[in-house]
Amino acid sequence: MNQSVQLLDVVALTADSPELGLSVGQVGTVVELLFEQVFEVESSDDNGVAYAMAASSQANLIVLHYAPSNVA
């Protein structure tokens, strides 16, 4: 189900990260590839102020879409 995560994708967490105060569904933007299938994700509030930076594996992320994809 997980599609390949890319730099600048908007993603949601599929696992809690209690040490950072993040929970399933928390939204962020992929800002860096750290290792193979491990990404730095920045979460920001509605004003664009970052409140969390966390390393997350691709297995714990789902890419969000705001428009339908072109399906043939």
N, CA and C atoms as an extended XYZ file, in Angstrom:
216
Properties=species:S:1:pos:R:3:atomname:S:1:resname:S:1:resid:I:1 pbc="F F F"
N         0.817       -1.199        0.000 N   MET     1
C         0.000        0.000        0.000 CA  MET     1
C         0.856        1.256        0.000 C   MET     1
N         1.963        1.253        0.743 N   ASN     2
C         2.839        2.428        0.756 CA  ASN     2
C         3.470        2.624       -0.605 C   ASN     2
N         3.357        3.831       -1.136 N   GLN     3
C         4.061        4.141       -2.360 CA  GLN     3
C         5.405        4.724       -1.989 C   GLN     3
N         6.280        4.818       -2.943 N   SER     4
C         7.616        5.335       -2.695 CA  SER     4
C         7.546        6.784       -2.211 C   SER     4
N         8.201        7.055       -1.112 N   VAL     5
C         8.241        8.408       -0.538 CA  VAL     5
C         9.340        9.194       -1.235 C   VAL     5
N         9.040       10.441       -1.563 N   GLN     6
C         9.968       11.321       -2.262 CA  GLN     6
C        10.202       12.600       -1.448 C   GLN     6
N        11.314       13.268       -1.724 N   LEU     7
C        11.614       14.556       -1.108 CA  LEU     7
C        10.466       15.529       -1.364 C   LEU     7
N        10.043       16.247       -0.336 N   LEU     8
C         8.977       17.254       -0.325 CA  LEU     8
C         7.570       16.681       -0.371 C   LEU     8
N         7.413       15.348       -0.288 N   ASP     9
C         6.073       14.771       -0.173 CA  ASP     9
C         5.452       15.173        1.155 C   ASP     9
N         4.147       15.379        1.145 N   VAL    10
C         3.388       15.576        2.374 CA  VAL    10
C         2.957       14.187        2.822 C   VAL    10
N         3.268       13.872        4.070 N   VAL    11
C         3.046       12.521        4.587 CA  VAL    11
C         2.324       12.574        5.925 C   VAL    11
N         1.779       11.423        6.302 N   ALA    12
C         1.200       11.257        7.641 CA  ALA    12
C         1.860       10.060        8.296 C   ALA    12
N         2.021       10.145        9.606 N   LEU    13
C         2.610        9.041       10.362 CA  LEU    13
C         1.607        7.903       10.510 C   LEU    13
N         2.086        6.681       10.413 N   THR    14
C         1.243        5.510       10.635 CA  THR    14
C         1.595        4.811       11.939 C   THR    14
N         2.491        5.412       12.718 N   ALA    15
C         2.873        4.876       14.022 CA  ALA    15
C         3.129        6.042       14.971 C   ALA    15
N         2.802        5.852       16.240 N   ASP    16
C         3.057        6.881       17.250 CA  ASP    16
C         4.554        7.066       17.469 C   ASP    16
N         4.930        8.294       17.847 N   SER    17
C         6.294        8.615       18.267 CA  SER    17
C         6.175        9.404       19.576 C   SER    17
N         5.832        8.706       20.676 N   PRO    18
C         5.521        9.395       21.933 CA  PRO    18
C         6.675       10.224       22.486 C   PRO    18
N         7.921        9.816       22.216 N   GLU    19
C         9.056       10.584       22.724 CA  GLU    19
C         9.115       11.994       22.126 C   GLU    19
N         8.462       12.181       20.973 N   LEU    20
C         8.401       13.502       20.335 CA  LEU    20
C         7.016       14.131       20.447 C   LEU    20
N         6.095       13.422       21.093 N   GLY    21
C         4.734       13.928       21.212 CA  GLY    21
C         3.947       13.843       19.921 C   GLY    21
N         4.336       12.932       19.027 N   LEU    22
C         3.654       12.773       17.741 CA  LEU    22
C         2.826       11.502       17.751 C   LEU    22
N         1.671       11.552       17.084 N   SER    23
C         0.799       10.384       17.059 CA  SER    23
C         0.399       10.040       15.628 C   SER    23
N        -0.187        8.866       15.490 N   VAL    24
C        -0.656        8.411       14.183 CA  VAL    24
C        -1.514        9.501       13.548 C   VAL    24
N        -1.271        9.769       12.274 N   GLY    25
C        -2.029       10.782       11.555 CA  GLY    25
C        -1.377       12.146       11.519 C   GLY    25
N        -0.335       12.339       12.337 N   GLN    26
C         0.372       13.618       12.338 CA  GLN    26
C         0.929       13.870       10.940 C   GLN    26
N         0.756       15.073       10.429 N   VAL    27
C         1.160       15.415        9.068 CA  VAL    27
C         2.485       16.159        9.085 C   VAL    27
N         3.309       15.886        8.068 N   GLY    28
C         4.585       16.568        7.927 CA  GLY    28
C         5.049       16.550        6.482 C   GLY    28
N         6.186       17.162        6.253 N   THR    29
C         6.790       17.223        4.922 CA  THR    29
C         8.146       16.561        4.967 C   THR    29
N         8.422       15.725        3.979 N   VAL    30
C         9.729       15.072        3.873 CA  VAL    30
C        10.736       16.126        3.434 C   VAL    30
N        11.761       16.355        4.269 N   VAL    31
C        12.741       17.397        3.966 CA  VAL    31
C        14.131       16.854        3.671 C   VAL    31
N        14.354       15.559        3.929 N   GLU    32
C        15.696       15.001        3.698 CA  GLU    32
C        15.622       13.483        3.659 C   GLU    32
N        16.440       12.891        2.808 N   LEU    33
C        16.660       11.446        2.811 CA  LEU    33
C        17.878       11.206        3.687 C   LEU    33
N        17.705       10.462        4.784 N   LEU    34
C        18.809       10.217        5.712 CA  LEU    34
C        19.577        8.950        5.358 C   LEU    34
N        18.835        7.888        5.118 N   PHE    35
C        19.380        6.584        4.744 CA  PHE    35
C        18.384        5.974        3.776 C   PHE    35
N        18.699        4.799        3.246 N   GLU    36
C        17.749        4.140        2.367 CA  GLU    36
C        16.438        3.900        3.116 C   GLU    36
N        15.355        4.481        2.614 N   GLN    37
C        14.003        4.377        3.159 CA  GLN    37
C        13.856        4.958        4.560 C   GLN    37
N        14.733        5.902        4.938 N   VAL    38
C        14.603        6.645        6.195 CA  VAL    38
C        14.657        8.127        5.861 C   VAL    38
N        13.632        8.860        6.297 N   PHE    39
C        13.466       10.250        5.906 CA  PHE    39
C        13.351       11.156        7.124 C   PHE    39
N        13.827       12.393        6.980 N   GLU    40
C        13.608       13.434        7.978 CA  GLU    40
C        12.286       14.108        7.624 C   GLU    40
N        11.361       14.130        8.579 N   VAL    41
C        10.043       14.705        8.354 CA  VAL    41
C         9.863       15.886        9.295 C   VAL    41
N         9.489       17.022        8.722 N   GLU    42
C         9.237       18.234        9.509 CA  GLU    42
C         7.739       18.452        9.623 C   GLU    42
N         7.266       18.609       10.853 N   SER    43
C         5.862       18.930       11.090 CA  SER    43
C         5.764       20.384       11.505 C   SER    43
N         4.812       21.098       10.904 N   SER    44
C         4.641       22.529       11.157 CA  SER    44
C         3.198       22.827       11.498 C   SER    44
N         2.995       23.923       12.231 N   ASP    45
C         1.636       24.340       12.551 CA  ASP    45
C         1.028       25.104       11.375 C   ASP    45
N        -0.187       25.605       11.554 N   ASP    46
C        -0.886       26.315       10.479 CA  ASP    46
C        -0.190       27.604       10.048 C   ASP    46
N         0.720       28.117       10.879 N   ASN    47
C         1.466       29.329       10.537 CA  ASN    47
C         2.822       29.022        9.918 C   ASN    47
N         3.111       27.734        9.709 N   GLY    48
C         4.379       27.344        9.106 CA  GLY    48
C         5.524       27.238       10.081 C   GLY    48
N         5.245       27.297       11.371 N   VAL    49
C         6.280       27.191       12.392 CA  VAL    49
C         6.502       25.715       12.721 C   VAL    49
N         7.727       25.261       12.514 N   ALA    50
C         8.046       23.848       12.767 CA  ALA    50
C         7.966       23.544       14.252 C   ALA    50
N         7.325       22.441       14.600 N   TYR    51
C         7.260       22.016       15.996 CA  TYR    51
C         7.884       20.644       16.210 C   TYR    51
N         8.262       19.942       15.127 N   ALA    52
C         8.916       18.649       15.281 CA  ALA    52
C         9.706       18.304       14.032 C   ALA    52
N        10.863       17.698       14.253 N   MET    53
C        11.679       17.116       13.190 CA  MET    53
C        11.953       15.694       13.646 C   MET    53
N        11.618       14.726       12.803 N   ALA    54
C        11.768       13.335       13.226 CA  ALA    54
C        12.213       12.468       12.059 C   ALA    54
N        13.092       11.532       12.349 N   ALA    55
C        13.472       10.522       11.363 CA  ALA    55
C        12.393        9.447       11.368 C   ALA    55
N        11.893        9.106       10.187 N   SER    56
C        10.859        8.085       10.071 CA  SER    56
C        11.173        7.166        8.907 C   SER    56
N        10.929        5.883        9.117 N   SER    57
C        11.124        4.939        8.020 CA  SER    57
C         9.929        5.012        7.077 C   SER    57
N        10.168        4.632        5.838 N   GLN    58
C         9.094        4.639        4.852 CA  GLN    58
C         7.919        3.784        5.311 C   GLN    58
N         8.203        2.713        6.058 N   ALA    59
C         7.152        1.824        6.553 CA  ALA    59
C         6.192        2.531        7.511 C   ALA    59
N         6.620        3.656        8.121 N   ASN    60
C         5.795        4.397        9.066 CA  ASN    60
C         5.204        5.669        8.479 C   ASN    60
N         5.207        5.768        7.138 N   LEU    61
C         4.688        6.957        6.468 CA  LEU    61
C         3.706        6.569        5.376 C   LEU    61
N         2.723        7.426        5.167 N   ILE    62
C         1.837        7.299        4.019 CA  ILE    62
C         1.817        8.650        3.317 C   ILE    62
N         1.983        8.630        2.010 N   VAL    63
C         1.985        9.865        1.215 CA  VAL    63
C         0.550       10.331        1.054 C   VAL    63
N         0.313       11.629        1.296 N   LEU    64
C        -1.014       12.231        1.159 CA  LEU    64
C        -1.143       12.883       -0.212 C   LEU    64
N        -2.356       12.871       -0.734 N   HIS    65
C        -2.643       13.452       -2.049 CA  HIS    65
C        -3.782       14.454       -1.913 C   HIS    65
N        -3.651       15.584       -2.582 N   TYR    66
C        -4.668       16.618       -2.513 CA  TYR    66
C        -5.464       16.755       -3.797 C   TYR    66
N        -5.139       15.936       -4.779 N   ALA    67
C        -5.851       15.920       -6.035 CA  ALA    67
C        -5.846       14.503       -6.568 C   ALA    67
N        -6.826       14.138       -7.378 N   PRO    68
C        -6.822       12.773       -7.924 CA  PRO    68
C        -5.633       12.557       -8.833 C   PRO    68
N        -5.123       11.335       -8.805 N   SER    69
C        -4.030       11.014       -9.730 CA  SER    69
C        -4.619       10.702      -11.092 C   SER    69
N        -3.822       10.838      -12.117 N   ASN    70
C        -4.269       10.537      -13.480 CA  ASN    70
C        -4.233        9.038      -13.678 C   ASN    70
N        -5.382        8.423      -13.568 N   VAL    71
C        -5.488        6.987      -13.733 CA  VAL    71
C        -6.087        6.696      -15.097 C   VAL    71
N        -5.370        5.891      -15.868 N   ALA    72
C        -5.854        5.587      -17.222 CA  ALA    72
C        -6.852        4.455      -17.194 C   ALA    72
